[in-house]
Amino acid sequence: MDHDLAKETYPDLLDRDLTELPVADLLEISKKLIVTDHYLGVNVLFRDKKHYSLLRIESGIDADLYKLSKKAEKLVNKLLKRNGLFLVKY
């Protein structure tokens, strides 16, 4: 989590691996930051072994994924397909 944001809003999460949190907590944090606090964007860096990918959520609507591993791309596509969505590469 961004240090300035964590110090201000979530000091207990500073320098903590957020994968330890339950999904419901992560969703609540995302909802608060994007919907309630109206942050313009949230960056989520995640790791698959030694490969890092970035999820950028902007304005609560747009979601961009960067540098997905093949494994992560398959999982994302599976999740999107279940929800009637799709991934557009550009």
Secondary structure, DSSP 8 states (H G I E B T S, - for coil): --HHHHHHT-GGGTT--GGGS-HHHHHHHHHIIIIIS--SEEEEEEEETTEEEEEEEETTTEEEEES--HHHHHHHHHHHHHTT------
